[in-house]
Amino acid sequence: MPSTIENRIANVGKILNDNKRPMKERFRALFTLKNIKGELALKYIEEAFSDDSDLLKHELAYCLGQMQDRAAIPILIKILEDVEQVPMVRHEAGEALGAIGHPEVIDILEKYSSDPVIEVAETCQIALDRVKWLQKQEALNDNNPYASVDPSPPLGIQKSVEDLRNILMNEEENLFDRYRAMFSLRNMRTKESILAVSKGLKGKSALFRHEIAFVLGQLQSEHSIPYLVENLRDPLENEMVRHECAEALGSIGTDECVKILNEYLSDEKRVKEKNKVKMVLTSHIRNAVKRIPMIKFRSGGKNQSTEAAPATTVPSAAVTSAKHATSGPAIEDWQLPNRYRRRPIDEQEIDAINSGGAY
C-alpha cells in the first residue's frame, strides 16, 4: 500500500502530467518534483515528455540535469537521440547529461558532438568538456550564488572584468572556456560585469547567446534590459535565444519588461515541428509574463552587489535593517536536517495554492 508521502508525490505528478492544467501550475509541480528527487519524482517527470509542449519538455530536461540523478541518464539519452524533438529540447537533454557529469555519458556525448543540428552539437561538446573537467577533480571555489548546476565552472583564477570580457567575446576560444569566463562575470554581480555579459548577446553562436540570456535572467539586473530587448525584437534571431530573452525579462520583472513582453503575446514567429506548427515563443512569453515576481527576494550568497539588483524604492529604515542581516550561501529545503524542513503539503493545501488561496 502506497505511503502518505508516495501519495503526495503522486498528486504532484498528476498535476505535472495533466495537460488541462495551466502551465504555471504544471511548472510548480515540476520544480516541486525536482526538489523532492528520487525514483517516483523521476517517473512522473519522464511521463511528461509525452506532452506536446516544447517549453515543458525543455524544462523537464533542465530539471533532470539539476537533480543530478544518475537514474535520469537513460531518459535524457532517449530525448537526445530523438531527432523528432525540436533542437531546444535535445540541446537541454545534452546539457543535462553534462550536469549529471557521470563518465558513462562520455560516449553518447562524443557521438552527438558532431550532430547536424549545430545547437545540439555545441551543447554536447561543452557537456563533454564538463565531464572531463570533473574527472580531473580540480579544486575550485565556485562562489555560485544561485545554487545552480552550470554547464561549466567559473575560471579558477582571479581575472579582471576586461580580461574576462575578452575571453567571453573571443570567437577563437572554445565554448567551454568562454562559458567559464561568463560564469566568472556572473558571480561578480557588478554593473561592469553585467554589461560585459550582456555584450555576449552579439556572439556568433546561437547556443552561446541563449546561455548569455539565461545568465542575465539569473542576474535580474535592469542594466541588461536594452540588450535582451534588442535580441527579442529581432525576427531573424534564433527562437531558442528569443525565448530565453523573454524568460530573462520576465525574471527582471520591471514595468518596462511587462510592457515589452505584452507586445509579443501574439508573436507570429512560429517553429515548425514535423506536420504541426507550434507557437513556441508565445508560450515562453506568456509564462514569462505570468511569473514576473510581485516581491523581489535577495539572492543568497556573499558580497551581493547593490548595483546588480533591480532598482526599487525601499524605506530607509528597511535598508538600515537589511544591512545587519546575515548573508550566506543559499540552500535548498531538502538539504536541511529533517527537524528544520517544512512539513509536506497535503492535497487541501495544494488546492488552496492552485486556487490563489480561495476555496
PyMOL commands that set and color helices and strands:
alter all, ss='L'
color gray80, all
select helices_A, chain A and resi 4-16+23-36+39-50+54-67+70-81+87-100+103-112+118-136+161-168+175-188+191-202+206-219+222-232+239-252+255-263+280-290+316-323+333-335+338-340+347-354
alter helices_A, ss='H'
color red, helices_A
select strands_A, chain A and resi 271-273+276-278
alter strands_A, ss='S'
color yellow, strands_A
deselect
rebuild
show_as cartoon
